[in-house]
Amino acid sequence: MTKIDKKDLKIIYHLLQNSRQPLSILGKKVGLSRKVVGYRINRLEKEGVITNYPTLIQPALLGWALVRYYYTFQFVSPEKKQEIIEYFIDSDIVALVSELEGSYDLQINVYVTSLRTFEYPLKYQNLFLKFTSFYDKLQKKYRKYFDEQIMTVFHKNTYFDPIFLLSNKNLTPSSFPIFSSSSKEVQIDKLDYEILRKLAVNARIPTVKLANDLNVTTATIKSRIKRLIDEKVVGNFGVSIDLLKIGYKIYNIEINLKDYDKKYEIIEYIHKNQNISEIDETFGRGVDLEFEFALKDVTQLQDIINDLSQRFPEAIKNFRYYHHEKIHKYNLIPFK
């Protein structure tokens, strides 16, 4: 575990809220000078605590939809497992590849629907065809190594502020939702797409560099980013953290309900948990709710499960859980 102090944790907290904010503003929030904040961020990057700076987008507003696949392996050598992981990483419609431990071995998030209003680039006008081709090739190459393949369709994802980093028990995490479908679709052009593509892998890329790379003015970049934020296409400029290096792991609890009427009462109760990082409402695989927590160990996980069982004894049918061992890819605009 990397040695970090409360100031480092505060910096990480505020970067998770908005990693594009100027260092001078970030410094005021944590009580340090701009220079010291920059030094600490560079150190966290070099030590591998900060791994990258992804941008969270709302795919539904662009006519895109993600589904999640879970895999459990059989008859697979370490070399073959790595080959399968590389296959997913190399796919330009796969947004997430995460190695798991627990109920499943691997999770991928993949785009499946057409870009109905998206004019650039033309070769991605029909993601459904790309997905069917990807799926067919996957089955031909690797199906014998999969014991289970389970697909989940997202309905709503709610993300939470990481207040567990602040060690203040009086705080309640704020949240923002991402929906899988929308009656509204935002029109974007080639320049918008290129801006989003670059921000997706580096939310902290300087405006000047973006302007130079795309051969436009900084004023144009600023106005385009502002519009994408105002239209809620961009949900958050974030930061990816190797939680193991600060003493945490990501654990997911899946809940199958016996009394569906209790669903939103359970969600409201979990909202108060300081370690909650995400709530997923999904369709498929007999799972009604999925909660993601940042926890120090499996004992904390078991405490949460026991607490839910005692508080909602007639509502919950069963639990399953897993944790993210290693995230190999996270890019919400993976298209090449």
VENGIHU-V843964 format. One record per residue. N is the residue number from 1. RES is the residue in one letter. PHI is phi in degrees with one decimal (* if undefined). Layout:
n = <N | N>
res = <RES | RES>
phi = <PHI | PHI>
This chain:
n = <1 | 2 | 3 | 4 | 5 | 6 | 7 | 8 | 9 | 10 | 11 | 12 | 13 | 14 | 15 | 16 | 17 | 18 | 19 | 20 | 21 | 22 | 23 | 24 | 25 | 26 | 27 | 28 | 29 | 30 | 31 | 32 | 33 | 34 | 35 | 36 | 37 | 38 | 39 | 40 | 41 | 42 | 43 | 44 | 45 | 46 | 47 | 48 | 49 | 50 | 51 | 52 | 53 | 54 | 55 | 56 | 57 | 58 | 59 | 60 | 61 | 62 | 63 | 64 | 65 | 66 | 67 | 68 | 69 | 70 | 71 | 72 | 73 | 74 | 75 | 76 | 77 | 78 | 79 | 80 | 81 | 82 | 83 | 84 | 85 | 86 | 87 | 88 | 89 | 90 | 91 | 92 | 93 | 94 | 95 | 96 | 97 | 98 | 99 | 100 | 101 | 102 | 103 | 104 | 105 | 106 | 107 | 108 | 109 | 110 | 111 | 112 | 113 | 114 | 115 | 116 | 117 | 118 | 119 | 120 | 121 | 122 | 123 | 124 | 125 | 126 | 127 | 128 | 129 | 130 | 131 | 132 | 133 | 134 | 135 | 136 | 137 | 138 | 139 | 140 | 141 | 142 | 143 | 144 | 145 | 146 | 147 | 148 | 149 | 150 | 151 | 152 | 153 | 154 | 155 | 156 | 157 | 158 | 159 | 160 | 161 | 162 | 163 | 164 | 165 | 166 | 167 | 168 | 169 | 170 | 171 | 172 | 173 | 174 | 175 | 176 | 177 | 178 | 179 | 180 | 181 | 182 | 183 | 184 | 185 | 186 | 187 | 188 | 189 | 190 | 191 | 192 | 193 | 194 | 195 | 196 | 197 | 198 | 199 | 200 | 201 | 202 | 203 | 204 | 205 | 206 | 207 | 208 | 209 | 210 | 211 | 212 | 213 | 214 | 215 | 216 | 217 | 218 | 219 | 220 | 221 | 222 | 223 | 224 | 225 | 226 | 227 | 228 | 229 | 230 | 231 | 232 | 233 | 234 | 235 | 236 | 237 | 238 | 239 | 240 | 241 | 242 | 243 | 244 | 245 | 246 | 247 | 248 | 249 | 250 | 251 | 252 | 253 | 254 | 255 | 256 | 257 | 258 | 259 | 260 | 261 | 262 | 263 | 264 | 265 | 266 | 267 | 268 | 269 | 270 | 271 | 272 | 273 | 274 | 275 | 276 | 277 | 278 | 279 | 280 | 281 | 282 | 283 | 284 | 285 | 286 | 287 | 288 | 289 | 290 | 291 | 292 | 293 | 294 | 295 | 296 | 297 | 298 | 299 | 300 | 301 | 302 | 303 | 304 | 305 | 306 | 307 | 308 | 309 | 310 | 311 | 312 | 313 | 314 | 315 | 316 | 317 | 318 | 319 | 320 | 321 | 322 | 323 | 324 | 325 | 326 | 327 | 328 | 329 | 330 | 331 | 332 | 333 | 334 | 335 | 336>
res = <M | T | K | I | D | K | K | D | L | K | I | I | Y | H | L | L | Q | N | S | R | Q | P | L | S | I | L | G | K | K | V | G | L | S | R | K | V | V | G | Y | R | I | N | R | L | E | K | E | G | V | I | T | N | Y | P | T | L | I | Q | P | A | L | L | G | W | A | L | V | R | Y | Y | Y | T | F | Q | F | V | S | P | E | K | K | Q | E | I | I | E | Y | F | I | D | S | D | I | V | A | L | V | S | E | L | E | G | S | Y | D | L | Q | I | N | V | Y | V | T | S | L | R | T | F | E | Y | P | L | K | Y | Q | N | L | F | L | K | F | T | S | F | Y | D | K | L | Q | K | K | Y | R | K | Y | F | D | E | Q | I | M | T | V | F | H | K | N | T | Y | F | D | P | I | F | L | L | S | N | K | N | L | T | P | S | S | F | P | I | F | S | S | S | S | K | E | V | Q | I | D | K | L | D | Y | E | I | L | R | K | L | A | V | N | A | R | I | P | T | V | K | L | A | N | D | L | N | V | T | T | A | T | I | K | S | R | I | K | R | L | I | D | E | K | V | V | G | N | F | G | V | S | I | D | L | L | K | I | G | Y | K | I | Y | N | I | E | I | N | L | K | D | Y | D | K | K | Y | E | I | I | E | Y | I | H | K | N | Q | N | I | S | E | I | D | E | T | F | G | R | G | V | D | L | E | F | E | F | A | L | K | D | V | T | Q | L | Q | D | I | I | N | D | L | S | Q | R | F | P | E | A | I | K | N | F | R | Y | Y | H | H | E | K | I | H | K | Y | N | L | I | P | F | K>
phi = <* | -75.1 | -79.2 | -135.3 | -113.9 | -63.8 | -65.5 | -59.4 | -64.0 | -66.2 | -61.8 | -60.3 | -57.0 | -73.9 | -67.3 | -64.6 | -77.7 | -165.1 | -80.4 | -92.0 | -66.0 | -59.9 | -62.2 | -64.5 | -69.9 | -60.0 | -60.3 | -64.1 | -70.1 | -107.3 | 77.1 | -134.3 | -73.5 | -57.4 | -64.9 | -67.4 | -61.3 | -60.9 | -62.9 | -65.9 | -63.0 | -60.3 | -66.5 | -62.9 | -68.3 | -63.5 | -84.5 | 79.7 | -70.2 | -91.8 | -102.6 | -168.8 | -129.4 | -78.9 | -109.6 | -87.1 | -117.8 | -100.8 | -57.5 | -60.8 | -71.1 | -107.1 | 82.6 | -104.4 | -140.8 | -107.7 | -121.1 | -114.1 | -113.4 | -113.2 | -126.9 | -118.2 | -94.2 | -146.5 | 51.3 | -117.0 | -82.0 | -56.6 | -67.9 | -68.1 | -59.6 | -64.7 | -62.1 | -65.4 | -60.0 | -63.1 | -60.0 | -68.0 | -59.8 | -75.5 | -71.3 | -89.2 | -117.3 | -95.0 | -94.1 | -138.9 | -131.3 | -134.7 | -82.2 | -117.1 | -136.0 | 133.0 | -69.7 | -135.1 | -105.4 | -151.6 | -127.7 | -129.5 | -111.9 | -134.1 | -78.6 | -127.6 | -109.7 | -75.8 | -89.2 | -67.1 | -114.7 | -100.5 | -95.5 | -139.5 | -81.5 | -62.2 | -67.9 | -106.6 | -64.4 | -131.2 | -68.9 | -62.0 | -64.9 | -64.1 | -65.6 | -63.7 | -65.7 | -59.5 | -64.6 | -62.3 | -64.1 | -60.3 | -65.5 | -64.8 | -84.9 | -131.1 | -56.9 | -65.2 | -93.4 | -101.7 | -76.7 | -135.8 | -131.4 | -123.2 | -103.7 | -124.5 | -102.5 | -73.8 | -107.7 | -157.6 | -118.7 | -116.1 | -104.8 | -124.3 | -63.0 | -82.7 | -70.5 | -60.3 | -72.5 | -95.1 | 53.4 | -121.4 | -70.3 | -86.2 | -87.0 | -117.9 | -66.5 | -84.6 | -145.5 | -144.9 | -95.0 | -124.0 | -99.8 | -83.3 | -142.0 | -152.9 | -74.9 | -105.4 | -126.0 | -90.1 | -78.5 | -128.0 | -111.7 | -58.5 | -66.0 | -56.4 | -60.5 | -65.0 | -63.4 | -62.1 | -61.3 | -74.6 | -66.6 | -59.6 | -104.3 | -155.0 | -63.1 | -95.7 | -57.8 | -63.1 | -57.7 | -62.8 | -66.2 | -57.4 | -62.4 | -65.3 | -63.0 | -102.9 | 59.6 | -135.2 | -81.6 | -63.9 | -62.7 | -64.6 | -60.5 | -60.6 | -68.5 | -67.3 | -64.3 | -59.1 | -63.9 | -63.7 | -71.9 | -61.4 | -81.1 | 67.8 | -64.4 | -90.4 | -93.0 | -168.6 | -95.2 | -114.6 | -149.3 | -97.0 | -118.1 | -79.8 | -62.3 | -58.2 | -77.5 | -118.6 | 90.0 | -129.2 | -133.9 | -90.4 | -114.3 | -116.4 | -111.7 | -101.4 | -124.5 | -104.3 | -88.3 | -93.1 | -118.6 | -64.8 | -62.9 | -87.0 | -53.2 | -77.1 | -67.3 | -66.5 | -60.4 | -61.0 | -66.2 | -68.4 | -53.2 | -84.5 | -74.4 | -69.0 | -98.5 | -70.6 | -118.4 | -160.7 | -120.7 | -112.7 | -107.2 | -133.9 | -117.4 | 112.1 | 54.1 | 67.5 | -118.5 | -94.7 | -140.6 | -137.1 | -111.4 | -114.5 | -124.8 | -99.7 | -130.1 | -80.4 | -162.5 | -69.8 | -63.9 | -61.4 | -61.1 | -64.6 | -61.7 | -65.6 | -62.0 | -63.3 | -63.9 | -64.0 | -63.6 | -75.1 | -79.2 | -128.2 | -66.0 | -98.4 | -101.1 | -103.3 | -82.2 | -161.6 | -122.4 | -137.4 | -147.1 | -157.1 | -134.7 | -81.4 | -80.6 | -158.2 | -93.5 | -90.4 | -155.1 | -147.6 | -155.6 | -78.2 | -131.1 | -82.7 | -62.6 | -85.5>
